[in-house]
């Protein structure tokens, strides 16, 4: 069990009713979303965020994936180019 702490945040009045978690899964998703901007700006890694949440990195990636946030920030074309570079370099060895 991870240690928990209560914090107070200011939100628009109409938003407060949506911040009350219905269950553990919704609370975990909410907390993962609160950490996402820090992953995006590279303040923390996916691994560190998962550690903070007390879950495996793969579980966190699954949460974000279900919400439409991709773990990979490359397009398929960029990924294909990287793969071709890797194959070319590996072929020289």
N, C-alpha and C positions, 0 to 999 in steps of 0.2 A: 504494500500500500504506500502510495506516495503522500508526502506531507502536503496539506492543503492550507490555503490562506485566503481570507476574504478581502476583497478590494472593492472600492467604490469608484464607479465611473459615471460620468455625466453623459446621458443620451437623450435624444428627443423624447418627449412624453409618450408619443404613440409607439415608440420602440420598446419601452420597458416590459410590456406584457409578453413580448416574444423572447425575452432573455431568460425567462424562468424555464429551466430545463425540465422536460417531461420525463426523461429517463437517463440512465448512464450514457447511452449512445449519443443522445442529443447534446448532453453536456460535453462529452469528448469532442464531438464535431464542432461545437461552439468554441471550445478552447483551442482546437487545432486552427480554426479560422482566425482567432485572435493572434496566433503566432505566425500565420502565413506571410504578412507583410515583412516580418523580420527575416524570413527565409528568402523572400523575393529580393530584398535589398542586401542579402548576404551577411546580415548581422549574425545569424545562426544558421546551422546546417539542418537538413532534414533529420539527421541522426540526433543532433542536440535537441531539436524540438520534440522528437519522439521520446527521448530520455526525460525531458521535462514533464511530458504527459504520462510517462510510465508505461509506454507501449513500445513495440518493435518498430523499427524504421519502415519495414514493409507494410505494417498496419497503417501507419501514418500516410504512406504513399497511396494506399488503397482508399483511405478516407478522401484525400485530395482528388484522386482519380474519379471517384463517384460524384464529386462535386464539379468535375470538369477542369480541374487544375492538373496539367500534365507535369510529370516528374522531369521529363526531358524538355529542354527549352530550344531544341534544334528542330528545324523543319526536316522533312524526309529528304529533300535535296541536300541539305547540309550534312545529314547523317550518311547519305550515300557517298558524298565527297570524302568524308572522314574515313569511311570504310575502304574506299579506293586508295587513299593515301596509306592507310595501314597495310593493305595488301601489297602495294608497291614497295614499301619499306621492308616488309617482311620477306619479300621475294629477293631482295638484295643480300640478305644474310646467308 
